[in-house]
Amino acid sequence: MPPKKSNPPNPGGQGAPTKYTEEVMEKYARDILEWAKKEDSLILRQWLGDNGFDYAWLWEMCEKFPMFSKAYENARVIIGSRRELMCMHGKLNSTIVSKTMHNYDRELLKTERELKKIEKDNEKKDPTVVHIINYSDAKVEKD
């Protein structure tokens, strides 16, 4: 089911809903990239919440405004790279980050989907039967 369309209030929840023009979305595109470049920006949905937006708004704006979509993708790469590097240096819990890393890395997401498909396909197949032969009771004959 596709997400519902939304028209959230201005950032911070103040005032009437914003009319989303190219100019307004260029501002948001710059804003999301500036935010993503901050060292403490680790979870992209935090930007959405801080600005009073939800995922339905995000998908709608990415669909309508390619420049915003590109900024969002760039922010994902910036944050994903930072999270991965911080794990490598022991600054973030790798178990937690690995559970959400597919949100920041398209190749990882693609690989995870392919693996799930393979697992599902394998579940449909008949199980392999393995016969175990116990050689410990075998007697060796000498010439």
Steps between C-alpha positions, in 0.01 A plus 500: 500500500657833400546760772233764532580844369559764760532873527673562832527837669796727462819374667458483873124454468422871490243667275310395191616224266777599261447523126781286360658683209837444331640786708374356830627152412842637398523644852411160648752330268777730627379455857501119496852496353631752753341297779643172367853645503489561876704244692211419734252434216469122510133421434339662198146472633608736779509780240143413404380504859688819589326673209152360563500269197413133456600235247188561290611860455855389418393255227258752352763776487764265355255403227401860417838670537801318347745750651369419847510128424866532401579694820324232705703224328822694561407544867445122524850436362661754733330363809545137399872550447535676833314223683713230339827680579392562858429128541841414359660728759290361785299820551161344419350163583542298181210267582254787517640675194502180293125458558428836332793537261283394205319834544820678398660261250305410185738218404461340841122529471512337157720217629276441803193478276675253267604282796146501639368392159753216482405389853132509412560304178701242694217456750273392213738226388494147636750458778819318418526159666845408623573139590764463766706187487670396819839355413613460859362142511663399173761227515810521293615174349868437452637296211 
